[in-house]
Amino acid sequence: YYCVIRITNGAGLRTSQARSFVFDATPAACEVHDGLAQDENFSVSKNAVVASWTCVDDESGNDINNFQYQVVESAADSAVSPLFTTTSSQAQRSDVSLQQGFRYHVRVISINNAGLTSIHDSDGFICDMTPPEVISNECRFVVSNAEEGRGEIFIDWIFSDHESDVETVRYVVYKAGDIPTDYTTTSG
């Protein structure tokens, strides 16, 4: 938009001046991700947080470069870091203190070119620094044909991971002295 001012004096002489301005009644729309290349659901670090975001503002322009962000503990909705200011659309912090098993998210405040602010939260991640726990593991051989020396091997296990669940289980059966190389994979 433009604003033009024309001034005429008593002698009929005129001057004019034009100024452009941005008409923007809405803040930017942003999407925040836990991670840089893709959205992450878990963090294996108690001190590091990585996030990225994209913001769109059709009215005042998509070249938004004024952001504030902080790390928030999701259940209590309480900040665990100070509010940081950046001109970038990503953040990497290694000075936060996260607790095992807690869910966190990154809160981004965008300030568009008209000065309007909007607050956006990532979908969150869980701090998981512990491997899965094997509660029990049993392997047994059951003879099916004693005359031919044949049987079946049964493998049973119970495992647990309270933070990120078990994604896959790999197992192998091998003779003592051999080096196992061919694992079978199954879903958790």
Buried (B, 14 or more C-beta within 10 A) or exposed (E): EEEEEEEEEEEEEEEEEEEEEEEBEEBBBBBBBBBEEEBBEEBEEEEEBBBBBBBEBEBBBEEBEBBBBBBBBBEEEEEBBEEEEEEEBBBEBEEBEBEEEBBBBBBBBBBBBBEBEBEBBBBBBBBBBEEBEEEEEEEEEEEEEEEEEEEEEEEEEEEEBEBBEBEEBEEEEEEEEEEEEEEEEEEE
